[in-house]
């Protein structure tokens, strides 16, 4: 389970940052930045990938009540224009920019910083399993993105986005080959899939 030991090591007010949706064939990439105000209430927070959908949704509300946070995205067009890495870093910068209180340090899940200057920015591989604030950010990003894909599913039900969240499952790829792509598909991700 993640805890606050990394936050305590870097000191000061710490924002944890994570993203959801780097790998899917469709939909935006979403990032969240979180400063935890009341860690005692967030003991069940864990890496979003290790939690059930129901648990994530419950913690989503709890985190928002007990943290300062920003949630932002980079669109499919931005992903295709910039590439997925640069779009992810853009979403992270946008999420960080939405936090309204001053903070001292930033913890980023992964090994690449969204800023050229690395002062007061710490990249942590597997950070969502080590840092409570990064784990909280992973939940906000994942639940937000799943909600977006569920909404898009209502208009495009044949692609199964309510279940696959835009990932390249067999049924999703078959739907692309049969029906073609939508404006919500990442064209740069589909070069090897013929419609």
RATA-V513317 format. One record per pair of residues at least 4 apart in sequence whose C-alpha atoms are under 7 Angstrom apart, sorted by the first residue. I is the first residue (numbers start at 0). J is the second residue. D is the distance in Angstrom with one decimal. If there is no record, write none. Layout:
i=I j=J d=D
i=I j=J d=D
This chain:
i=0 j=45 d=6.0
i=0 j=128 d=6.3
i=0 j=129 d=7.0
i=1 j=45 d=6.2
i=1 j=128 d=5.2
i=1 j=129 d=4.3
i=1 j=130 d=4.8
i=1 j=131 d=5.0
i=2 j=129 d=6.4
i=2 j=130 d=5.4
i=2 j=131 d=4.8
i=3 j=7 d=6.1
i=3 j=130 d=5.9
i=3 j=131 d=5.6
i=4 j=8 d=6.2
i=5 j=9 d=6.4
i=5 j=130 d=6.2
i=6 j=10 d=6.0
i=6 j=13 d=6.2
i=11 j=103 d=5.6
i=11 j=104 d=6.9
i=12 j=102 d=4.8
i=12 j=103 d=5.2
i=12 j=104 d=6.5
i=13 j=34 d=6.0
i=13 j=102 d=6.0
i=13 j=103 d=6.0
i=13 j=104 d=4.9
i=13 j=105 d=5.6
i=14 j=32 d=6.1
i=14 j=33 d=5.2
i=14 j=34 d=4.6
i=14 j=102 d=6.9
i=14 j=104 d=6.4
i=14 j=105 d=4.8
i=14 j=106 d=6.1
i=14 j=132 d=6.7
i=15 j=32 d=5.4
i=15 j=33 d=5.2
i=15 j=34 d=6.5
i=15 j=105 d=5.9
i=15 j=106 d=4.7
i=15 j=107 d=6.1
i=15 j=132 d=4.6
i=15 j=133 d=4.3
i=15 j=136 d=6.4
i=16 j=31 d=5.7
i=16 j=32 d=4.3
i=16 j=33 d=6.5
i=16 j=91 d=7.0
i=16 j=106 d=6.1
i=16 j=107 d=4.9
i=16 j=108 d=6.2
i=16 j=133 d=5.3
i=16 j=136 d=5.6
i=17 j=30 d=5.7
i=17 j=31 d=5.7
i=17 j=32 d=6.8
i=17 j=107 d=6.4
i=17 j=108 d=5.4
i=17 j=133 d=5.9
i=17 j=136 d=5.4
i=17 j=137 d=5.1
i=18 j=29 d=5.5
i=18 j=30 d=4.0
i=18 j=31 d=6.3
i=18 j=137 d=6.1
i=18 j=140 d=5.7
i=19 j=28 d=6.0
i=19 j=29 d=5.3
i=19 j=30 d=6.3
i=19 j=137 d=6.9
i=19 j=140 d=5.4
i=19 j=141 d=5.2
i=19 j=144 d=6.8
i=20 j=27 d=6.9
i=20 j=28 d=4.7
i=20 j=29 d=6.4
i=21 j=28 d=5.9
i=21 j=83 d=6.5
i=22 j=166 d=6.7
i=23 j=165 d=5.0
i=23 j=166 d=3.9
i=23 j=167 d=6.3
i=24 j=165 d=5.5
i=24 j=166 d=5.5
i=24 j=167 d=5.9
i=24 j=184 d=5.9
i=24 j=185 d=5.6
i=24 j=188 d=5.9
i=25 j=165 d=4.7
i=25 j=183 d=5.5
i=25 j=184 d=4.1
i=25 j=185 d=5.4
i=26 j=75 d=6.0
i=26 j=148 d=6.7
i=26 j=165 d=6.4
i=26 j=183 d=5.4
i=26 j=184 d=6.3
i=27 j=72 d=6.3
i=27 j=73 d=5.7
i=27 j=74 d=4.7
i=27 j=75 d=5.2
i=28 j=72 d=5.5
i=28 j=73 d=5.5
i=28 j=74 d=6.8
i=28 j=87 d=6.3
i=29 j=71 d=5.8
i=29 j=72 d=4.2
i=29 j=73 d=6.6
i=29 j=90 d=6.3
i=29 j=140 d=5.5
i=29 j=144 d=6.1
i=30 j=70 d=5.8
i=30 j=71 d=5.5
i=30 j=72 d=6.0
i=30 j=90 d=5.4
i=30 j=91 d=5.2
i=30 j=94 d=6.1
i=30 j=140 d=5.3
i=31 j=69 d=5.6
i=31 j=70 d=4.4
i=31 j=71 d=6.4
i=31 j=91 d=6.7
i=31 j=94 d=5.4
i=31 j=136 d=5.0
i=31 j=137 d=6.9
i=31 j=139 d=6.1
i=31 j=140 d=5.2
i=32 j=68 d=5.4
i=32 j=69 d=5.2
i=32 j=70 d=6.6
i=32 j=94 d=5.6
i=32 j=95 d=5.5
i=32 j=136 d=5.5
i=33 j=66 d=6.4
i=33 j=67 d=5.8
i=33 j=68 d=4.4
i=33 j=69 d=6.7
i=33 j=132 d=5.8
i=33 j=135 d=6.7
i=33 j=136 d=5.5
i=34 j=66 d=5.4
i=34 j=67 d=5.1
i=34 j=68 d=6.2
i=34 j=132 d=6.4
i=35 j=65 d=6.4
i=35 j=66 d=4.4
i=35 j=67 d=6.5
i=35 j=132 d=6.3
i=36 j=65 d=5.5
i=36 j=66 d=4.9
i=37 j=65 d=5.5
i=37 j=66 d=7.0
i=38 j=42 d=6.9
i=44 j=58 d=6.9
i=44 j=131 d=6.9
i=44 j=134 d=6.6
i=44 j=135 d=6.3
i=45 j=49 d=6.8
i=45 j=128 d=6.7
i=45 j=134 d=5.4
i=46 j=127 d=4.9
i=46 j=128 d=5.3
i=46 j=134 d=4.8
i=46 j=137 d=6.5
i=47 j=55 d=6.6
i=47 j=134 d=6.7
i=47 j=137 d=5.7
i=47 j=138 d=5.0
i=47 j=141 d=6.9
i=50 j=54 d=6.0
i=50 j=55 d=6.1
i=51 j=55 d=6.1
i=52 j=56 d=6.2
i=53 j=57 d=6.3
i=54 j=58 d=6.2
i=55 j=59 d=5.9
i=55 j=138 d=6.2
i=55 j=142 d=6.9
i=56 j=60 d=6.8
i=56 j=142 d=6.5
i=57 j=61 d=6.5
i=58 j=62 d=5.9
i=59 j=63 d=6.3
i=59 j=138 d=6.3
i=59 j=139 d=5.8
i=60 j=64 d=6.3
i=61 j=65 d=6.3
i=62 j=66 d=5.8
i=62 j=135 d=6.7
i=67 j=98 d=6.5
i=68 j=98 d=5.5
i=69 j=94 d=4.6
i=69 j=95 d=6.1
i=69 j=97 d=4.8
i=69 j=98 d=5.3
i=70 j=94 d=4.9
i=70 j=140 d=6.9
i=71 j=90 d=5.6
i=71 j=93 d=5.7
i=71 j=94 d=4.8
i=72 j=90 d=4.7
i=73 j=77 d=6.0
i=73 j=78 d=6.8
i=73 j=86 d=5.7
i=73 j=87 d=6.8
i=73 j=89 d=6.7
i=73 j=90 d=5.1
i=74 j=78 d=6.2
i=75 j=79 d=6.2
i=75 j=183 d=6.3
i=75 j=184 d=6.9
i=75 j=185 d=5.7
i=76 j=80 d=6.1
i=77 j=81 d=5.7
i=77 j=86 d=6.1
i=78 j=82 d=5.0
i=78 j=83 d=5.0
i=78 j=86 d=5.2
i=79 j=185 d=6.2
i=79 j=186 d=6.5
i=79 j=187 d=5.6
i=81 j=85 d=5.7
i=81 j=86 d=6.0
i=82 j=86 d=6.1
i=83 j=87 d=6.0
i=84 j=88 d=6.3
i=85 j=89 d=6.1
i=86 j=90 d=6.2
i=87 j=91 d=6.3
i=88 j=92 d=6.2
i=88 j=113 d=4.7
i=89 j=93 d=6.2
i=89 j=113 d=7.0
i=90 j=94 d=6.2
i=91 j=95 d=6.2
i=91 j=113 d=6.6
i=92 j=96 d=6.1
i=92 j=113 d=6.3
i=93 j=97 d=6.5
i=103 j=119 d=6.9
i=104 j=119 d=4.8
i=104 j=120 d=5.9
i=105 j=119 d=6.3
i=105 j=120 d=4.8
i=105 j=121 d=6.1
i=106 j=120 d=6.1
i=106 j=121 d=4.9
i=106 j=122 d=5.9
i=106 j=123 d=7.0
i=107 j=112 d=6.8
i=107 j=121 d=6.1
i=107 j=122 d=4.7
i=107 j=123 d=6.0
i=108 j=122 d=6.0
i=108 j=123 d=5.2
i=108 j=124 d=5.9
i=108 j=125 d=6.3
i=108 j=126 d=4.7
i=108 j=127 d=6.4
i=108 j=133 d=6.6
i=109 j=122 d=5.7
i=109 j=123 d=5.2
i=109 j=124 d=4.3
i=109 j=125 d=6.4
i=109 j=126 d=6.8
i=110 j=122 d=5.1
i=110 j=123 d=6.1
i=110 j=124 d=5.7
i=111 j=122 d=6.4
i=112 j=122 d=6.4
i=125 j=129 d=6.8
i=126 j=130 d=5.6
i=126 j=133 d=6.2
i=127 j=133 d=5.1
i=127 j=134 d=4.3
i=127 j=137 d=6.7
i=128 j=134 d=6.5
i=130 j=134 d=6.1
i=131 j=135 d=6.1
i=132 j=136 d=6.2
i=133 j=137 d=6.1
i=134 j=138 d=6.5
i=135 j=139 d=6.4
i=136 j=140 d=6.1
i=137 j=141 d=6.0
i=138 j=142 d=6.0
i=139 j=143 d=6.0
i=140 j=144 d=6.1
i=141 j=145 d=6.1
i=142 j=146 d=6.1
i=143 j=147 d=6.4
i=144 j=148 d=6.3
i=145 j=149 d=6.1
i=145 j=164 d=6.1
i=146 j=150 d=6.2
i=147 j=151 d=6.3
i=148 j=152 d=6.1
i=148 j=160 d=5.7
i=148 j=161 d=6.2
i=148 j=164 d=5.7
i=149 j=153 d=6.8
i=149 j=160 d=6.3
i=149 j=161 d=4.6
i=151 j=155 d=6.2
i=152 j=156 d=4.8
i=152 j=159 d=6.7
i=152 j=160 d=5.3
i=152 j=161 d=5.8
i=157 j=174 d=6.6
i=158 j=171 d=5.2
i=158 j=174 d=5.8
i=159 j=163 d=6.0
i=159 j=171 d=6.5
i=160 j=164 d=4.6
i=160 j=165 d=5.2
i=163 j=168 d=6.8
i=167 j=171 d=5.9
i=167 j=172 d=6.0
i=168 j=172 d=6.2
i=169 j=173 d=6.2
i=170 j=174 d=6.2
i=171 j=175 d=6.3
i=172 j=176 d=6.3
i=173 j=177 d=6.1
i=174 j=178 d=5.6
i=175 j=179 d=4.6
i=175 j=180 d=5.6
i=175 j=194 d=6.0
i=176 j=193 d=6.0
i=176 j=194 d=3.9
i=177 j=194 d=6.4
i=179 j=194 d=5.1
i=180 j=184 d=6.1
i=185 j=189 d=6.7
i=186 j=190 d=6.8
